[in-house]
Amino acid sequence: MKAKRLKNTVTFIVVALSALIIVRLYLPYWALHTVNQKLSDMGEYTGHIESVDIDIYRGAYQLQKLSFSKVKGDHQVPFLRIDNIDIALSWRALFKGEILADLSLDSPQVNFVDSNQAANAQSGKGGDWKGVVEGLIPITISKITLNDGRIAFRNFDSTPPVNIQLTELHAEVTNLTNIAGQDGKRVADLKLNAKLLNSASMNIGAQFDPFVSNDFRISLKTDSVSLPLLNDFAQAYANFDFRAGTGEVISELKASGGKLNGYVKPLFKDVDILDWEQDAVKDNDGLFQLSWEGLSGGLAGLFTNNNSDKVATQINITGSLNNPEISAFDAVIEALKNAFIEAFDNKFEGLPIDE
């Protein structure tokens, strides 16, 4: 009797282990097919994953080579690409009786594209991103970590083409599921650092309610960056270029109750707008362009602090995030882009000087 019972036990263990092995071998292929099926229909964008790996012992799985592209239009770069996403159970949350996930994204790349043709522009608008997250991550997210990311603002149609990038981006988002405080609000935290144009350090901090899209506070600061690195942007959007100079930016934005308020404060130093020989001979600029750049350079000198050779101004930002046709993210990006262009234009018009 004992021998028979032992034999049955061994048989059960072998069958169970065999079943687990079969499930482990088949599960990634099933998951890959299921995920790609969900990503194929997400509004104006479509997504694809090359492979899925599952670590049963860690309670984790990895999505590898994830990319999202806009369906319509002529697009030279994907909107989003991530080399690897690791989705793991949060053991610290599990010990507290909660089932939460920690996400780690390796080499995420986002490409915002501006264009005169709406079909060629890509900002993420029109994609069912909430559905994607819910489909890929069936449990609640607690923490997100970004490693060695890249964000680009590009315009392939402008003259010259624009390609401004944040590289070496590292970020951490925490408290995504913290319980409401005494005031009834949830506050998540974002800390981000990156390199602007592979040159200047940029730091961003933010506090926001993860369940409300128009309730947040953002602070941004960049170290000094060489202005000639921005010439493509300046020529395309403001019709002039820099020969020399540096610039840094401080900005704070706050949204509450659908109202956006804040400021962008650029500080420029040793600005040199025009090299007559370079512009007239090498660039073949016309008389109007030379006159404009010469006037810009002259005014920059006129309103510069003679002791520090700095030009400073503060651009106030106000707006509404309640327009149902425009997402809160799009509204903030548009406000910042307009402020950035205004900084170039207005600094040549005698704005207050930082003494």
C-alpha positions in Angstrom: 0.0 0.0 0.0 2.8 2.4 0.9 4.6 1.6 -2.4 1.5 2.3 -4.4 0.9 5.6 -2.6 4.5 6.6 -3.2 4.2 5.7 -6.8 1.0 7.8 -7.2 2.7 10.7 -5.5 5.7 10.5 -7.8 3.5 10.2 -10.8 1.5 13.3 -9.7 4.7 15.3 -9.2 6.1 14.3 -12.6 2.8 15.1 -14.4 2.6 18.5 -12.5 6.1 19.4 -13.4 5.6 18.4 -17.0 2.5 20.5 -17.2 4.4 23.5 -15.8 7.2 23.0 -18.3 4.7 22.9 -21.2 2.9 26.0 -19.9 6.2 27.8 -19.4 7.3 27.0 -23.0 4.0 27.8 -24.6 3.0 30.8 -22.5 5.4 33.4 -24.1 4.1 32.6 -27.6 0.5 32.8 -26.5 1.3 36.1 -24.7 3.1 37.5 -27.8 0.2 36.7 -30.1 -2.4 38.1 -27.6 -0.4 41.3 -27.0 0.2 42.1 -30.6 -3.4 41.5 -31.4 -4.4 44.1 -28.8 -1.7 46.6 -30.1 -2.8 46.3 -33.7 -6.0 48.4 -33.1 -5.4 51.4 -30.9 -6.9 54.3 -32.7 -4.5 56.4 -34.9 -1.5 54.3 -33.8 -0.5 50.7 -34.0 2.0 48.8 -31.9 4.2 45.7 -32.2 6.3 43.6 -29.8 9.0 41.2 -31.1 9.2 38.9 -28.2 7.9 38.1 -24.7 9.9 36.4 -21.9 8.4 35.2 -18.6 10.3 34.8 -15.3 7.9 32.7 -13.1 10.3 32.6 -10.2 10.4 36.4 -10.1 6.7 36.9 -10.8 7.8 39.0 -13.8 7.7 39.2 -17.6 9.5 41.2 -20.2 8.3 42.8 -23.4 11.1 43.3 -25.9 11.5 45.6 -28.8 8.2 47.4 -28.4 7.3 50.1 -31.0 4.4 52.3 -31.8 3.8 54.1 -35.1 1.1 56.4 -36.5 -1.1 54.6 -39.0 -1.7 57.5 -41.4 0.9 59.8 -43.0 4.5 59.6 -44.0 6.6 58.9 -40.9 10.4 58.5 -40.8 10.6 57.6 -37.1 8.3 55.6 -34.8 6.4 57.6 -32.1 7.6 55.4 -29.3 10.2 52.6 -29.1 11.4 50.7 -26.0 14.1 48.1 -26.1 12.8 46.2 -23.0 10.0 46.6 -20.4 10.4 44.6 -17.2 7.1 44.2 -15.4 7.5 42.6 -11.9 5.4 42.1 -8.8 6.3 44.7 -6.2 7.4 42.5 -3.3 7.3 45.4 -0.8 3.7 46.0 -1.7 2.9 42.2 -1.6 4.2 42.1 2.0 1.6 44.8 2.8 -1.2 42.7 1.2 -1.3 44.6 -2.1 -0.8 43.3 -5.6 1.1 46.0 -7.5 3.7 46.1 -10.3 7.0 47.9 -10.7 7.9 48.8 -14.3 11.5 49.3 -15.6 11.8 50.7 -19.2 15.2 50.3 -20.9 16.2 52.8 -23.7 12.7 54.3 -24.2 12.6 56.7 -27.2 9.9 59.2 -28.0 9.7 61.2 -31.2 7.4 64.2 -31.3 7.1 65.4 -34.9 5.8 68.8 -36.1 4.7 69.2 -39.6 2.6 71.5 -41.8 0.6 68.4 -42.8 -1.5 67.1 -39.9 -1.1 63.5 -41.1 2.7 63.7 -40.8 2.7 65.2 -37.3 2.8 62.9 -34.3 2.3 63.8 -30.7 0.5 60.7 -29.4 -2.9 62.3 -29.8 -5.5 59.9 -31.1 -3.9 56.8 -29.6 -5.7 54.6 -27.0 -2.8 54.7 -24.6 -4.9 53.9 -21.5 -6.2 50.8 -23.2 -2.6 49.8 -24.1 -1.4 50.1 -20.5 -4.4 48.2 -19.2 -3.9 45.5 -21.8 -0.1 45.1 -21.2 -0.2 45.5 -17.5 -3.3 43.8 -15.9 -2.4 44.8 -12.4 -2.0 48.3 -10.8 1.3 50.1 -11.4 3.2 51.4 -8.3 6.5 52.6 -9.6 8.1 53.3 -13.1 11.8 53.6 -13.8 13.2 54.9 -17.1 16.8 54.0 -18.0 18.9 55.8 -20.7 15.9 57.3 -22.5 15.7 59.7 -25.4 13.0 62.4 -26.3 13.2 64.2 -29.6 11.3 67.1 -31.1 11.6 66.9 -34.9 10.3 68.6 -38.0 11.3 66.9 -41.3 9.4 69.4 -43.5 10.9 72.7 -42.2 13.9 74.5 -43.7 16.3 73.5 -42.2 15.0 70.2 -40.6 14.7 70.4 -36.8 16.0 67.7 -34.4 16.2 68.7 -30.8 16.9 65.8 -28.4 17.0 65.0 -24.7 19.5 62.1 -24.2 20.8 60.1 -21.3 17.4 60.4 -19.8 16.8 58.8 -16.4 13.6 59.1 -14.5 11.6 57.6 -11.6 7.9 58.0 -10.9 6.7 56.9 -7.5 3.6 56.8 -5.4 1.4 56.2 -8.4 -1.1 54.3 -6.2 -0.8 56.0 -2.9 -4.0 56.4 -1.0 -5.7 59.8 -0.8 -4.4 62.2 1.8 -6.4 64.3 4.2 -7.3 66.8 1.5 -8.7 63.9 -0.7 -5.9 64.1 -3.3 -3.3 61.6 -4.4 0.2 62.9 -5.1 2.7 61.0 -7.3 6.3 62.2 -7.8 8.4 62.5 -10.9 12.2 63.1 -10.9 13.9 63.3 -14.2 17.4 64.3 -15.4 18.7 64.3 -19.0 21.1 66.0 -21.4 19.8 68.7 -23.7 21.5 68.4 -27.2 24.2 66.2 -25.6 25.4 69.3 -23.8 23.5 70.8 -20.9 22.0 69.0 -18.0 18.2 69.3 -17.5 16.3 68.5 -14.4 12.6 68.2 -14.0 10.5 67.6 -10.9 6.8 67.1 -10.8 3.9 66.3 -8.5 0.6 65.2 -9.9 -2.6 63.3 -9.2 -2.3 60.1 -11.3 -6.1 59.9 -11.6 -6.6 63.5 -12.7 -5.0 64.8 -16.0 -5.3 68.5 -15.2 -3.9 68.7 -11.7 -0.1 68.9 -11.5 2.9 71.0 -10.7 6.1 70.9 -12.8 9.5 72.6 -12.3 12.2 72.6 -14.9 15.8 73.9 -15.0 18.5 73.6 -17.6 22.2 74.3 -17.3 23.9 76.6 -19.9 23.6 75.4 -23.5 25.4 76.7 -26.5 22.9 78.7 -28.5 24.3 77.8 -32.0 23.2 74.2 -31.2 19.7 75.6 -31.5 20.2 77.3 -34.9 18.1 74.8 -36.9 15.2 75.4 -34.5 15.7 79.2 -34.5 15.9 79.4 -38.3 12.9 77.2 -38.8 10.6 78.8 -36.3 12.0 82.3 -35.7 13.9 83.1 -38.9 17.3 83.9 -37.5 20.4 82.1 -36.2 23.1 82.5 -33.5 26.8 82.9 -34.1 27.6 82.6 -30.4 26.1 82.7 -26.9 24.7 80.5 -24.2 21.3 80.1 -22.7 19.6 78.5 -19.7 16.0 78.1 -18.8 14.0 78.0 -15.5 10.3 77.2 -15.7 7.4 76.3 -13.4 3.9 75.3 -14.4 0.9 74.6 -12.2 -2.5 73.2 -13.3 -5.4 73.2 -10.9 -9.1 73.0 -11.7 -8.3 72.9 -15.5 -6.4 76.3 -15.3 -2.8 76.4 -16.4 -0.4 79.0 -14.9 3.3 79.4 -14.8 6.3 81.1 -16.4 9.3 80.4 -18.5 12.4 82.4 -17.6 15.2 82.2 -20.2 18.6 83.7 -19.5 21.0 84.4 -22.4 24.6 85.4 -22.2 27.2 86.7 -24.7 24.7 86.5 -27.6 26.0 87.2 -31.1 23.4 87.0 -33.8 25.1 87.9 -37.0 28.3 87.2 -38.7 28.1 89.4 -41.9 30.8 87.5 -43.7 29.3 84.1 -42.8 25.7 85.1 -43.6 26.4 87.1 -46.7 29.0 84.9 -48.3 28.6 81.4 -47.0 24.8 81.3 -46.4 23.8 83.5 -49.4 21.3 85.4 -47.2 19.2 88.0 -48.9 19.1 91.7 -47.9 15.9 91.3 -45.8 17.3 88.4 -43.8 20.6 90.3 -43.2 18.7 93.4 -42.1 16.5 91.4 -39.7 19.5 89.5 -38.2 21.5 92.6 -37.9 18.7 94.4 -36.2 18.2 91.5 -33.8 21.9 91.4 -32.9 21.9 95.2 -32.4 18.9 95.1 -30.1 20.4 92.2 -28.2 23.4 94.3 -27.6 21.4 97.4 -26.7 19.4 95.6 -24.0 22.2 93.6 -22.5 23.6 94.2 -19.1 27.0 95.7 -19.8 28.6 94.2 -16.7 27.5 90.6 -17.2 26.5 90.6 -20.9 23.3 88.8 -20.0 19.8 89.1 -21.4 16.9 87.9 -19.3 13.2 88.0 -19.4 10.2 86.2 -17.9 7.4 84.9 -20.1 4.1 84.3 -18.2 2.0 81.4 -19.3 -1.8 81.1 -18.7 -4.3 78.8 -20.4 -7.1 76.3 -20.0 -6.9 72.5 -20.0 -10.6 72.1 -20.2 -10.9 72.0 -24.0 -12.2 68.5 -24.8 -10.6 68.7 -28.3 -7.1 69.1 -26.8 -5.4 66.8 -24.2 -3.8 68.4 -21.2 -0.4 67.1 -22.5 -0.9 68.7 -25.9 -1.9 72.0 -24.3 1.2 72.1 -22.1 3.5 71.2 -25.0 2.0 73.9 -27.2 2.3 76.5 -24.4 6.0 75.7 -23.9 6.7 75.7 -27.6 5.1 79.1 -28.0 7.0 80.4 -25.0 10.3 79.1 -26.4 9.7 80.9 -29.7 8.5 84.1 -27.8 11.8 84.0 -25.8 13.7 84.3 -29.1 11.6 87.1 -30.4 10.9 89.1 -27.3 14.5 89.3 -26.0 15.3 91.7 -28.8 12.5 94.1 -27.8 13.8 95.6 -24.6 12.3 93.4 -22.0 13.4 93.8 -18.3 17.1 93.1 -17.7 18.5 90.9 -15.0 20.8 93.3 -13.1 
